[in-house]
Amino acid sequence: MIFVDESIQHDLGYICVGFAYCQQAPDEAVNAALSRSGLMPTVDEYKSGARMAKAEGLHRLRDSINHIVLENCKIGVYIGSRSERPKLLKYVIETANKIVQHNALPRPQAVFVDEGIAGIAEPNENIVLTTNCDSKLIPGIQLADFVAYHCSYLLKCSLIGKQKKVVVESEPHPLGGQEVGLDWLVRTDLRRHFFVEHRNIDEIQGDDWSFKLAGYGAFFSDSLSPAVKAAAEETFDSMYFGCVW
């Protein structure tokens, strides 16, 4: 099943749509994370854009959602123009169909789309579409929210050339106690979880560990401005799977 949510950057003129594929329903894991954070499943939910300053429970929830994504999901992204918002569902369906086909996922594949993503749902033999999903009741949407928000952050950093610096506090960690770019940490966490080209790792020689995302786990609108298109391709064309420490 594929869960879908979007993150809109109005000022920068793009929409980042996140796709989270789970082989098994993630409801139990997400609801347990909410409960551990002092929230109530079906009433409360994880929202990436929520203010987390001095909110220890929300920090724990974010870390738990991150863990669920890394443990249970393959992910994809569609970068669209802000002008596509009124018919965004069309591009969501097209991208979900490509993800299913290009990555040989089981068909038909269930696709759950967050409420507020507008457009006309046209039939597609490769997917079974459910639109206007309440993310409190379809917890997998909360995973797609995480994917969309953090992929959007990576693109934003590439576009504006600025990023937040954070101190790595988790231990043990090769960079424990050091200050690094948050975008670098996000990319390092997510990089091996995108849908990518199939390569025989036994045939890889030397440091040739870059895997192609474009066409497998990353898709770009033809309507993007030149600056956004260039930044999107730079950010999501490929991911390096080798050692970064």
N, C-alpha and C positions, 0 to 999 in steps of 0.2 A: 504494500500500500504506500501511496505517495501523499504527503501532506504539503500544502502550499500556503505561503503567506508572503506579504510584500512589505518593503520599507521604502518610503518615498522621500527623496531629497529635493524638495521644491526649489530651493535656491540654486542647486547645481543642475537641475533639469533632467533628473533620471529617476527611474524606479528600479529597485533591485528586488527581484522575486526569488524567494528561497524555496527549494524543493528538498524534502527530507523523506527518503525511502526507508521503510522498515519492513523486514520480512515478517515480523510478528507485531501485533498491536502493542503500542507502548503505553497504553492507558494505566496499567498497574504501576509502572515505574514512575511516570509523571505524577500520578496522584499521590504516591508514597513520598515523592520529593516535596510536594506541596504540604503534606501533613507534617513532615519532619521540620518544615520551616514555619510551622504555626499557622498555616493557611488551611482553608477548607476546600477540598476538591468539589467541583461542579458549581462552587460559589466564587472562589478566587481562581486566579490563574497567573502564570508567569508572563510578564510583558517586558521585553528587552528595554523599552524606552522609559520604564518606571524609574523615578529618582531613588537611588539606593544609598545616598549619603546617610551614615549613622543608622542604617537599617540592616542589622546583622542577619536577620532572618532572610531578607531578600538577597543578600550576598551569598548565603548558603544555598538558596534556591537556584541562583544563577550558576553556581559551581555544579550543582546537581544536574541541572538541565544540560550544561556543557558535557558532563560525564555521560549522560544518556545519549546525547548526539554522537559522541566519539565511540561509544560502545555498541550502539545499535543501528546507526544510520549510515547510508551512503547519501551524499548530498549533491545538489546541482544548483545552478543559478542562471537566471535570465536577466539581462540588463536592458531595460526598455526606456524609451523616451517618456518624459512626463506627459507629453501630449497623447500618449496611448492609454491613459488612465480610463477614459469612458468605455473602452472596448478591450480592457486588459485581459479579460477572460479568454478571448480569442487566442492571445499569445501564450497564455498559460496552457491552454489545451494543446496548441502546436508544440510547445516545448516539452510538455509531459509525454506527448506521443513520440517525440524524438528520443527522449531519455529511455523510454520503454524499448523502442526499436534498436537504437544504437548500442544499447547495453544488454540486449537480449534478456530483458526481464520477462517474467511470466505474463501471459496475456489471456484475457483482458485484465488490466491492472486497475485496482481501485484508486481513485484520486479524490482527495478531500480538499476543498478550497475554502479559505477563510471568508467570512462574510465581509461584504464591502468591495469585493473584487467584481467589478461590473462587466457586463457584456452579454452576448448571446452564446449559449451553449449549443454548439453544433455536434451531431453524432460522430463518434469515432470508434471504430471497431477494436482498437487496442486498449481503450480505457473505459472504466465505468465511473462516471463523474458524479460527485455530490458537491453542490455549491452552497454558499451562504452558511457555512458551518460555524456554529458557536464554539469557540476554542475552549470554553469552560467544559463543554460536553464532549468535544472531540479533542482530547488532550494532545494528540499528535500535532495539531496545528501549533501548539506552543513550541515544539521543536523546530518547525519551519520558521516561526517568528525569530528564534535564536539564529538560525542560519541566515535569514534575510538581513537581519540587523547587523550581524558581524561581517557578512560579505559586503554589505553597503559601506561599513566602516573602512574596510580595506580599500575599496574603490575611492572613497572620499579622501583618504590619506594620499593616495596616488595623485588625485586631481589637484588638491590644494598644497601638496608638498609639506604638510605639517602633520605631526602625530603626537599623541600623549605619551609621556614618559612615565613608567612605573617601575617600582623596585620589586624584583622577584623575591617573594617571601616564602614560597613553598619549599619545603625541604624533604628529602634531599633533592637538589637541582644543580646542574652544572653551573648555572648562573645565579645561584642563590646569593642574595644581598646586593646584586648589581642592578643598575638602572638601565632599562632597555625600552625600545619602542613598543607600545601596546599592539600596534599593527603587526609587528614582527612576531609577537607571542601568539596572536590570533591566527596568523597565517601558519605558524609552526604547528599549532594544535590541529587545524582543519585540513592541512595540505594532503594528508594521506587518505582522507575520507571522501573526497570528490569522486564522482564517476570519471574515469580516465580511459585512455586507450589501453588495449590489452598488449602487454609485452611479456616475452619470455625472460624472466629475470635471470635465468641460468645463462643466457646468452649476452647479458650486459657486461661490458668491459670498462674498466677504469671508472671514471666519474660520470658516466653517461646515464644519470638517474633522473632526468627530467621527463615527466610524463605529460602527454597532451590532454588538456581538459576540453579545449574548444571542439565542439561537435559531439562531445560525450557528456560532460558535466557543466559546460559553460556555453551560453548562447547569447548573441548580441543582436539588437534590433538594427535594421537598416536606417531607422529614423533618428539615431543618436547624432548629436553634434560631433564634429570632428574631434574636439578635445576629449569628450566623454568616451567616444569610440576608441580612441588611442589609449586612454587610461584603462578602459575595461579590458582591452586585448592585452595590454602589458600586465595587468593584474591577474587575469584568469586564463590566459592562453595555455599555460603549462604550470605544473608544480614540480618542485625538486623533492625527490623522495630520499635523497641521501642524507648523511649525517650533517647536522648544522651546528654542532657544539664545538 
